[in-house]
Amino acid sequence: MVLEKLALSARERENGADRNMNKKLTFTLTDRANPLRTRSIIDLCDYLADTVLAPRFAASGVTWTHEYMDFFGVDNTCDPLQPTGTIILTVPPMFAGNVASLEAAITEELARLNIKLGAFTPESRPADPSAVVLRIHVIDNPTALLQPPEVNMSTTRGTVVLRDLLGYQPANGRYEFAADDLLKRVSAVTEEKIAACTASPVRDKQLAAGVRRSPSPVSMKAVRRCLDEVNQFAQWALGHNYRRLAAF
């Protein structure tokens, strides 16, 4: 029993480490209040969970964290990073009798941001006939123009891009940089530097050491994408008079 508990504890630590390494870095503006994060469909899912569902759970005396149980999701036919598309809401069972009220609350919350919705469409789930599922069509999202471009970078990729390639040192898992300095460092990155940062050991019997370092085309492409997104984020920040940025 003790050995089983120790093994389980070790697996939990490993799983926790994997989650931390794959955790998405959040890029923010630090010298002013950050704008609402509603520029994409996936952002809207989190926004509605926080502003509509969370208060209802709290009012019912229920503790709920959407990180561990999501009721809002993105329809797989649309791009979750685009400002418009289709949100799938699986209505929490305890609110199944108040669907009309829930629809009204969602419509009212998004109307405050001038986000326009189409009709709420019910969806059947043959595997779970008791489930109440709604398709929410977002047809216009003007908040996308008021917020910085998305940066999709994991903690692991951030180590390569922000620390190794751009030379920023994190403090307690947080990177901080000036927007103009970030642009200068990104512009100074060469293909040779990207190749060096993404090189991994490969067996080579022709060499005395038996191995050589070879850059990964897949990793190089991913790093270029991250650099482009970071560059767009910094340019947007300067264009809107934000000078200080952070990622954590």
C-alpha positions in Angstrom: 0.0 0.0 0.0 2.8 2.4 0.9 4.6 1.6 -2.4 1.4 2.2 -4.3 1.0 5.6 -2.6 4.6 6.5 -3.4 4.2 5.5 -7.0 0.9 7.5 -7.3 2.6 10.5 -5.7 5.5 10.3 -8.2 3.1 10.0 -11.2 1.1 13.0 -9.8 4.3 15.1 -9.6 5.3 14.1 -13.2 1.8 14.9 -14.5 2.0 18.3 -12.7 5.3 19.0 -14.2 4.0 18.1 -17.7 1.0 20.4 -17.2 3.3 23.3 -16.1 5.6 22.8 -19.1 2.7 22.8 -21.5 0.9 25.6 -19.8 0.2 28.5 -22.2 2.1 31.8 -21.4 -0.2 34.8 -21.0 1.2 38.0 -22.6 -0.1 41.1 -20.9 0.3 44.9 -20.8 1.6 46.0 -17.4 1.6 49.8 -17.5 -2.1 50.2 -17.9 -5.2 48.2 -17.2 -5.5 45.3 -19.6 -8.4 45.3 -22.1 -11.0 42.6 -21.8 -9.8 39.3 -23.3 -12.7 38.7 -25.7 -11.0 39.0 -29.0 -11.3 35.3 -30.0 -13.9 32.6 -29.7 -11.8 30.7 -27.1 -11.4 34.0 -25.1 -15.2 34.4 -25.1 -15.6 30.9 -23.7 -13.5 31.9 -20.7 -15.1 35.3 -20.4 -18.6 33.9 -20.3 -17.6 31.2 -17.8 -16.3 33.9 -15.5 -19.1 36.5 -16.0 -22.2 34.3 -16.4 -21.7 30.8 -15.0 -19.4 31.6 -12.0 -21.8 34.1 -10.4 -24.7 31.7 -10.8 -22.8 28.8 -9.2 -21.8 31.1 -6.4 -25.4 32.3 -5.9 -26.4 28.6 -5.6 -23.7 27.9 -3.0 -21.6 25.8 -5.4 -17.8 26.1 -5.7 -16.8 25.7 -9.3 -13.6 26.3 -11.3 -13.9 26.2 -15.0 -10.2 25.1 -15.4 -11.3 21.7 -14.2 -14.8 21.4 -15.8 -15.6 23.5 -18.8 -19.2 24.0 -19.9 -18.3 26.4 -22.8 -16.4 25.0 -25.8 -15.7 25.8 -29.4 -17.3 24.0 -32.3 -14.7 22.1 -34.2 -15.7 23.5 -37.5 -14.4 27.0 -36.6 -11.0 28.5 -35.8 -11.0 29.1 -32.0 -8.6 32.0 -32.5 -10.9 34.0 -34.8 -13.2 36.7 -33.4 -16.3 35.0 -34.7 -17.6 31.4 -34.9 -19.7 29.0 -32.9 -19.6 28.4 -29.1 -20.9 25.1 -27.7 -22.5 25.5 -24.3 -23.3 22.3 -22.4 -25.8 23.6 -19.8 -24.8 22.6 -16.2 -27.5 20.1 -15.1 -28.4 22.3 -12.1 -29.4 25.1 -14.5 -31.2 22.8 -17.1 -34.6 24.2 -16.0 -33.5 27.8 -16.5 -32.1 27.7 -20.0 -34.1 30.8 -21.2 -32.7 32.8 -18.3 -29.2 31.6 -19.1 -29.6 32.6 -22.8 -30.8 36.0 -21.8 -27.8 36.5 -19.4 -25.3 35.6 -22.1 -27.0 37.8 -24.7 -27.1 40.7 -22.3 -23.4 40.3 -21.2 -22.1 40.2 -24.8 -24.4 43.0 -25.9 -22.6 45.3 -23.4 -19.5 44.7 -25.6 -21.5 45.2 -28.8 -20.9 41.6 -29.7 -23.7 40.3 -31.9 -25.2 36.9 -31.7 -27.3 34.8 -33.9 -30.1 32.6 -32.6 -29.3 30.0 -29.9 -29.6 26.6 -31.5 -30.3 23.4 -29.5 -28.2 20.4 -30.3 -29.1 16.8 -29.5 -26.6 14.4 -28.0 -27.7 10.8 -28.7 -25.1 9.4 -26.3 -26.6 11.5 -23.5 -30.2 12.4 -24.2 -30.6 14.3 -20.9 -27.8 16.8 -21.8 -28.9 20.3 -22.8 -26.5 21.6 -25.4 -26.7 25.0 -27.1 -24.9 26.3 -30.2 -24.2 30.1 -29.8 -23.3 31.8 -33.1 -21.1 34.8 -32.7 -21.6 36.8 -35.9 -19.8 40.1 -35.0 -17.1 40.8 -32.5 -15.8 44.4 -32.6 -13.7 43.9 -29.4 -11.1 42.1 -31.6 -10.0 45.5 -32.9 -9.5 46.9 -29.4 -7.2 44.1 -28.0 -3.7 43.0 -28.7 -3.0 40.1 -31.1 -2.9 36.7 -29.6 0.4 35.1 -28.7 0.2 31.3 -28.5 3.3 30.1 -26.7 3.7 27.3 -24.1 6.1 27.6 -21.1 8.5 25.2 -22.8 8.5 27.2 -26.1 8.9 30.4 -24.1 12.1 29.1 -22.6 13.5 28.7 -26.1 12.1 31.9 -27.6 12.1 34.4 -24.7 15.1 33.1 -22.7 17.5 31.4 -25.1 16.8 33.3 -28.3 15.9 36.8 -27.1 17.9 36.8 -23.9 15.2 37.6 -21.3 15.6 36.0 -17.8 12.4 35.0 -16.0 11.8 35.8 -12.4 9.5 33.4 -10.6 8.2 32.2 -14.0 7.5 35.8 -15.2 9.2 37.6 -18.1 9.1 41.4 -18.3 10.2 43.6 -21.2 9.9 47.0 -22.8 7.9 46.9 -26.0 10.6 48.8 -28.0 13.4 46.5 -26.7 11.4 43.4 -27.5 11.0 44.6 -31.1 14.8 45.3 -31.4 15.6 41.8 -30.1 13.2 40.1 -32.4 14.5 42.0 -35.4 18.0 40.9 -34.6 17.2 37.2 -34.7 18.8 35.3 -37.6 18.0 31.9 -39.1 21.4 30.7 -37.7 20.3 31.6 -34.2 16.9 29.9 -34.6 18.7 26.8 -36.0 21.1 26.8 -33.0 18.3 27.1 -30.5 16.3 24.2 -32.0 19.2 21.8 -32.6 19.1 18.3 -31.1 21.6 15.5 -30.9 21.4 13.1 -33.9 23.5 9.9 -34.3 26.2 10.2 -36.9 28.6 7.2 -37.1 30.9 9.2 -39.4 31.9 11.5 -36.5 34.2 10.6 -33.7 31.8 11.6 -31.1 29.1 9.5 -32.7 26.5 12.4 -32.6 26.0 15.8 -34.2 23.5 18.6 -33.5 20.9 19.0 -36.2 18.1 21.7 -36.2 14.5 20.5 -36.3 12.5 22.0 -39.3 9.3 21.6 -37.3 10.7 23.4 -34.2 12.2 26.1 -36.4 8.8 26.7 -38.0 7.2 26.9 -34.6 9.8 29.4 -33.3 9.4 31.6 -36.4 5.6 31.7 -35.7 6.2 32.6 -32.1 8.6 35.4 -33.1 6.1 36.7 -35.6 3.3 36.7 -33.0 5.5 38.4 -30.3 6.5 41.0 -32.9 2.8 41.8 -33.7 2.0 42.0 -30.0 4.8 44.5 -29.3 3.9 46.6 -32.4 0.3 46.7 -31.3 1.4 47.7 -27.8 3.5 50.6 -29.0 0.8 51.7 -31.5 -1.6 52.0 -28.6 0.9 53.6 -26.2 1.6 50.6 -24.0 5.3 50.5 -23.1 5.7 47.7 -20.6 4.9 44.1 -21.3 5.0 40.8 -19.4 4.5 37.1 -20.0 3.8 34.5 -17.3 
